[in-house]
Amino acid sequence: MDAKERENSIDTANQPSIYMTILVGVVICVVGTFLRFAFDALWLSLLSWAILAVGTVICCKGVFRILGSSKS
C-alpha cells in the first residue's frame, strides 16, 4: 500500500458519517437493553431483543465500513 492509498484509507475511515452510524446503533442498543429490564412482559422482552438485534447490526455495519476502507 503506497502513501496515497493509505491516506485515502484513513480519510475514508475517519468520515463522520461512519461514527454517527455507530453512535445511532449504540443508542438503539441502549434503548433495547433498557426495555429488556424495565418491565416484565413477554411481548416487551421480545420487542427489546429485536431492537437490540437491530442496534447490533447497525453497529457492526459501521465497524465493517471502517475495516473495509483499506480495500478501496
N, C-alpha and C positions, 0 to 999 in steps of 0.2 A: 504494500500500500504506500503510494507516494504521498508527499506532503499535501498536495491539492485534494486528493481523495480523503485524507484524514481530516482536513479542515471542513470539507463538505459533510463528512460523517458527524463531526462534532456539532456543526451548525444544525444538522437535522435532528440530532439527539437533544439539543438544547431548545427546541421550539416550545414556546409556552403552551401551545395547544395540547401537546402530549401530557404535560404536567397538570393541566386543567382536567384532562380526561381521567387521569389517575385520581385527582382530588375529588371529582364527582363520584367516581367508583367507591372511594373510601367513605364519603358521606352516605352513599346509599347502603354500604355495608354496616355503618354505624346505626342507621335507621332500622335495618333488618335485625341487627343484634338487640337493639333496644326493644323492638316489638316482640322478640323471642322471649324476653324475660319480663316484660311489663305486665302482661295479663296471662291467665291460664285458660286458653280456649283452643280447641283443636284447629279451627279454621284460621285463627290468628297465628298459630305456630306454623301451619303450612304456608300461609302468606309470607311470614317472616323468613322462612327458609328460601322461598322463591326470590324475595327481594335480596337476600344475602347472596344467592347464586348469581343474580343479575349484576350486582355490585362487583363480585369477584371476577366475572367475565370482563367487565369494563376495565377493571384494574389490570388484569392480565393483558388485555389488548394494548393498553398504554405502555406497559413494560416491554412487550414484544415489539412495539414500534421503535422503542429506544434500542433494543438489542439488534433489530434488523436494519438499523440505519447505516451500518457499515457495508451492507450488501447492495448498495446503490449502483 
